[in-house]
Amino acid sequence: MWQANHVKAKLEIAHPGLVVEIVGMTTEGDRNKHSPLSQMGGKGVFVKELESALIEGRADIAVHSMKDVPAQLPADLQISAICEREDPRDALVCTKFNSFSALPAGARIGSSSLRRRLQLKQARADLLYQDLRGNVGTRINKLDEGLFDGIILAAAGLKRLGLAERITESISTAVSIPAAGQGAVGIECSANNVDVIALLQAINHVDSFECVSCEREISTGLGANCNLPIAAYAELDKGQMSLATYISDADGKHSLRLSANGERQEGIEMARNLIEKLLSQGARELISTHS
């Protein structure tokens, strides 16, 4: 709802007189707090019902956290705008220790993301990584009740909910590469609705759109769905783009981590070159272990 209200406000400011109505919905991902996301079909369970509303004409736009959006969209739908990205990093929330490195061996770390757990395990194999579901408040309550010694959440979500003070440490992207689109809010609509697309251009943040597009190119090229431990993160700095990728098998025994740098306008080409390198080094075999 924060995301929906954020987009509503931006659109109404950009287009005086425009009235944006929020159509509240819950998805299977919201309702089912117990099954692991990988068993439910990945994070796409958070967007499928919203996309049905677009296809059936019950809504003009759908607002998503871009890290939850599958690489492949339904026919005739597209991401038409991405708002300026918030902090894309993963964050440690902890009550007893002041950093990830300060956690004692055997500490229980909760996260819903296999991508996060496997990358952090490469840095700290001595910690115990456990699945953790629920909304942000539920997860923090479980930490505060002592069920975990630390939990890993998206820094962006905590900041947007006014919980930045709960962030113990923002984890470097060199340690944990974010999911494609993490920290970005995107707006999906019909590819044929030119009037809506025109309205959305006023709130599109070009840098964020380009970076997230390159990240999603990686996911698309690998045929990835959202329950695979695949990461892709692009950054722009003075016309230069850097792109980092990570992919692993289900247990973290075999993984690949590659990066590239180049001119901004070469971003999509860089992503495609990285896909070729990943595939040549066995990425397809890693993906097949999840099928």
Secondary structure per residue as TSV (DSSP state, phi and psi in degrees):
chain	resnum	aa	ss	phi	psi
A	1	M	-	360.0	-33.9
A	2	W	H	-58.4	-45.7
A	3	Q	H	-63.0	-43.9
A	4	A	H	-62.8	-44.3
A	5	N	H	-67.3	-34.8
A	6	H	H	-62.0	-46.7
A	7	V	H	-68.5	-40.9
A	8	K	H	-55.7	-48.2
A	9	A	H	-63.4	-43.1
A	10	K	H	-64.0	-40.9
A	11	L	H	-66.9	-42.7
A	12	E	H	-70.2	-30.0
A	13	I	H	-72.3	-41.6
A	14	A	H	-69.4	-28.9
A	15	H	S	-129.4	82.9
A	16	P	T	-53.8	131.7
A	17	G	T	97.5	-18.2
A	18	L	-	-73.2	134.8
A	19	V	-	-112.8	122.3
A	20	V	-	-109.1	122.6
A	21	E	-	-102.1	130.8
A	22	I	-	-90.1	124.9
A	23	V	-	-100.3	101.0
A	24	G	-	-69.2	135.2
A	25	M	-	-143.8	153.8
A	26	T	-	-118.4	150.4
A	27	T	-	-113.6	171.1
A	28	E	H	-58.5	-35.7
A	29	G	H	-63.5	-33.2
A	30	D	H	-74.9	-40.4
A	31	R	H	-75.7	-38.6
A	32	N	-	-91.9	101.6
A	33	K	-	-93.5	-0.8
A	34	H	S	-110.6	-40.3
A	35	S	S	-73.9	139.3
A	36	P	-	-59.5	143.2
A	37	L	H	-56.9	-36.0
A	38	S	H	-62.2	-32.3
A	39	Q	H	-78.5	-22.7
A	40	M	H	-88.8	-3.6
A	41	G	T	105.6	15.7
A	42	G	S	85.1	-176.7
A	43	K	G	-71.0	-7.4
A	44	G	G	-58.0	-18.2
A	45	V	G	-64.8	-15.2
A	46	F	G	-85.2	-12.8
A	47	V	T	-120.0	-19.9
A	48	K	H	-58.7	-43.5
A	49	E	H	-71.3	-30.5
A	50	L	H	-67.9	-39.4
A	51	E	H	-66.0	-34.2
A	52	S	H	-61.5	-38.7
A	53	A	H	-63.8	-36.4
A	54	L	H	-66.8	-48.1
A	55	I	H	-62.8	-36.8
A	56	E	T	-86.5	-1.6
A	57	G	T	79.5	14.2
A	58	R	S	-81.8	-13.5
A	59	A	-	-146.7	152.0
A	60	D	S	-91.1	-33.7
A	61	I	E	-137.8	156.1
A	62	A	E	-125.7	134.6
A	63	V	E	-104.0	126.9
A	64	H	E	-129.2	150.3
A	65	S	E	-74.5	120.4
A	66	M	G	-63.5	-24.1
A	67	K	G	-69.8	-15.2
A	68	D	G	-92.5	-5.5
A	69	V	S	-90.0	120.6
A	70	P	-	-57.5	155.9
A	71	A	S	-61.4	-39.0
A	72	Q	S	-98.2	124.5
A	73	L	-	-96.6	156.6
A	74	P	-	-60.6	153.8
A	75	A	T	-57.2	140.2
A	76	D	T	75.4	6.3
A	77	L	E	-113.2	151.0
A	78	Q	E	-150.8	157.1
A	79	I	E	-84.3	113.8
A	80	S	E	-100.3	-16.3
A	81	A	E	-157.8	149.9
A	82	I	E	-132.7	127.2
A	83	C	-	-72.7	164.7
A	84	E	-	-56.9	131.3
A	85	R	-	-71.6	140.0
A	86	E	-	-86.5	179.9
A	87	D	-	-50.3	118.7
A	88	P	-	-84.2	-4.6
A	89	R	S	-77.3	159.7
A	90	D	E	-79.0	153.3
A	91	A	E	-131.9	139.8
A	92	L	E	-89.9	129.3
A	93	V	E	-114.7	122.6
A	94	C	E	-148.5	147.3
A	95	T	S	-105.3	-21.9
A	96	K	S	-110.2	-19.0
A	97	F	-	-130.0	151.8
A	98	N	S	-99.3	4.3
A	99	S	S	-165.0	164.7
A	100	F	T	-62.8	-39.9
A	101	S	T	-69.7	-22.8
A	102	A	T	-83.1	-10.2
A	103	L	S	-63.8	135.2
A	104	P	-	-76.0	155.5
A	105	A	T	-53.9	137.8
A	106	G	T	87.0	-2.1
A	107	A	-	-60.6	142.1
A	108	R	E	-90.3	119.8
A	109	I	E	-115.8	123.1
A	110	G	E	-101.0	136.3
A	111	S	E	-160.5	144.7
A	112	S	S	-84.9	-8.9
A	113	S	-	-104.2	119.7
A	114	L	H	-64.3	-37.7
A	115	R	H	-55.6	-47.3
A	116	R	H	-65.4	-47.5
A	117	R	H	-61.1	-43.0
A	118	L	H	-70.0	-40.1
A	119	Q	H	-68.1	-41.7
A	120	L	H	-67.1	-32.4
A	121	K	H	-65.1	-31.0
A	122	Q	H	-65.2	-32.2
A	123	A	H	-84.7	-35.8
A	124	R	-	-138.0	84.0
A	125	A	T	-72.8	-9.7
A	126	D	T	-88.4	0.8
A	127	L	S	-97.4	160.7
A	128	L	E	-103.4	114.0
A	129	Y	E	-99.8	126.1
A	130	Q	E	-128.8	149.5
A	131	D	E	-70.7	139.8
A	132	L	-	-141.1	118.6
A	133	R	-	-112.6	173.4
A	134	G	S	110.9	168.1
A	135	N	-	-73.1	176.1
A	136	V	H	-58.3	-44.1
A	137	G	H	-61.5	-42.6
A	138	T	H	-62.3	-43.2
A	139	R	H	-66.1	-43.0
A	140	I	H	-65.1	-37.5
A	141	N	H	-61.8	-39.9
A	142	K	H	-64.8	-36.4
A	143	L	H	-64.8	-48.3
A	144	D	H	-65.1	-26.9
A	145	E	T	-80.1	-4.3
A	146	G	T	89.4	11.6
A	147	L	S	-75.8	-19.4
A	148	F	-	-137.1	156.3
A	149	D	S	-90.4	-20.6
A	150	G	E	-165.1	154.3
A	151	I	E	-132.2	155.2
A	152	I	E	-114.3	123.3
A	153	L	E	-131.1	169.5
A	154	A	E	-75.8	129.0
A	155	A	H	-57.5	-37.9
A	156	A	H	-60.2	-44.8
A	157	G	H	-62.7	-41.0
A	158	L	H	-64.2	-43.3
A	159	K	H	-66.1	-40.9
A	160	R	H	-67.3	-27.8
A	161	L	T	-91.5	9.2
A	162	G	T	73.5	25.4
A	163	L	-	-114.2	25.8
A	164	A	G	-57.9	-30.3
A	165	E	G	-69.0	-14.8
A	166	R	G	-82.7	-10.9
A	167	I	-	-72.3	116.3
A	168	T	S	-78.4	-42.7
A	169	E	E	-157.7	132.2
A	170	S	E	-85.1	123.7
A	171	I	-	-83.1	130.0
A	172	S	-	-55.7	141.6
A	173	T	T	-68.0	-13.8
A	174	A	T	-72.6	-25.1
A	175	V	T	-91.8	-47.8
A	176	S	S	-130.1	100.1
A	177	I	-	-68.1	130.5
A	178	P	-	-67.7	165.1
A	179	A	-	-69.8	151.8
A	180	A	T	-54.3	126.2
A	181	G	T	84.3	0.5
A	182	Q	T	-60.2	134.9
A	183	G	T	87.4	-4.6
A	184	A	-	-109.3	138.8
A	185	V	E	-103.5	122.0
A	186	G	E	-115.2	156.8
A	187	I	E	-120.6	122.2
A	188	E	E	-104.1	143.3
A	189	C	E	-155.3	177.9
A	190	S	E	-67.4	135.6
A	191	A	T	-68.5	-12.3
A	192	N	T	-98.9	-4.9
A	193	N	-	-91.9	82.6
A	194	V	H	-65.2	-31.7
A	195	D	H	-66.2	-44.0
A	196	V	H	-67.0	-42.4
A	197	I	H	-59.4	-41.2
A	198	A	H	-63.3	-40.7
A	199	L	H	-64.0	-38.5
A	200	L	H	-70.5	-25.3
A	201	Q	G	-61.2	-26.2
A	202	A	G	-68.2	-21.2
A	203	I	G	-114.5	9.1
A	204	N	-	-78.5	129.8
A	205	H	-	-98.3	109.7
A	206	V	H	-59.7	-45.1
A	207	D	H	-60.6	-46.3
A	208	S	H	-63.5	-40.9
A	209	F	H	-62.1	-43.9
A	210	E	H	-65.5	-44.3
A	211	C	H	-63.7	-47.8
A	212	V	H	-65.5	-35.7
A	213	S	H	-62.0	-41.0
A	214	C	H	-65.6	-41.0
A	215	E	H	-63.0	-43.0
A	216	R	H	-70.5	-25.8
A	217	E	H	-61.3	-38.5
A	218	I	H	-61.6	-49.9
A	219	S	H	-60.6	-43.3
A	220	T	H	-64.9	-44.6
A	221	G	H	-64.2	-28.6
A	222	L	T	-89.8	-2.2
A	223	G	T	66.1	34.4
A	224	A	-	-81.3	144.4
A	225	N	-	-111.1	174.2
A	226	C	T	-77.7	-3.9
A	227	N	T	-98.3	5.7
A	228	L	S	-89.1	144.5
A	229	P	-	-78.3	74.4
A	230	I	E	-120.2	134.8
A	231	A	E	-126.7	147.7
A	232	A	E	-153.4	128.7
A	233	Y	E	-140.5	123.7
A	234	A	E	-112.6	141.6
A	235	E	E	-130.5	143.0
A	236	L	E	-111.2	136.8
A	237	D	E	-148.5	107.3
A	238	K	T	53.0	47.7
A	239	G	T	83.7	-3.0
A	240	Q	E	-104.7	139.3
A	241	M	E	-114.8	136.3
A	242	S	E	-115.4	142.7
A	243	L	E	-136.6	122.9
A	244	A	E	-118.7	142.8
A	245	T	E	-134.7	155.6
A	246	Y	E	-148.9	139.5
A	247	I	E	-147.2	144.1
A	248	S	E	-142.1	160.8
A	249	D	-	-79.0	178.7
A	250	A	T	-66.1	-29.8
A	251	D	T	-102.8	0.8
A	252	G	S	81.0	6.6
A	253	K	S	-74.0	-30.1
A	254	H	S	-128.9	125.1
A	255	S	E	-146.7	161.5
A	256	L	E	-127.7	141.0
A	257	R	E	-140.4	111.3
A	258	L	E	-128.7	156.9
A	259	S	E	-146.5	164.4
A	260	A	E	-152.1	157.0
A	261	N	E	-135.7	147.4
A	262	G	E	-176.2	-172.3
A	263	E	E	-70.1	150.3
A	264	R	G	-51.3	-46.3
A	265	Q	G	-69.7	-8.7
A	266	E	G	-95.1	7.4
A	267	G	H	-55.6	-51.1
A	268	I	H	-64.8	-39.9
A	269	E	H	-63.4	-40.1
A	270	M	H	-61.0	-42.5
A	271	A	H	-60.8	-43.2
A	272	R	H	-67.5	-36.2
A	273	N	H	-65.6	-38.8
A	274	L	H	-65.3	-38.0
A	275	I	H	-58.9	-45.5
A	276	E	H	-60.3	-42.7
A	277	K	H	-66.0	-42.3
A	278	L	H	-60.8	-45.5
A	279	L	H	-65.3	-38.4
A	280	S	H	-68.4	-21.6
A	281	Q	T	-100.0	10.8
A	282	G	T	103.8	16.2
A	283	A	H	-60.5	-37.8
A	284	R	H	-62.1	-37.6
A	285	E	H	-67.0	-37.7
A	286	L	H	-63.9	-43.2
A	287	I	H	-62.8	-39.1
A	288	S	H	-65.0	-21.3
A	289	T	T	-69.1	-14.3
A	290	H	T	-97.6	-8.9
A	291	S	-	-80.2	360.0
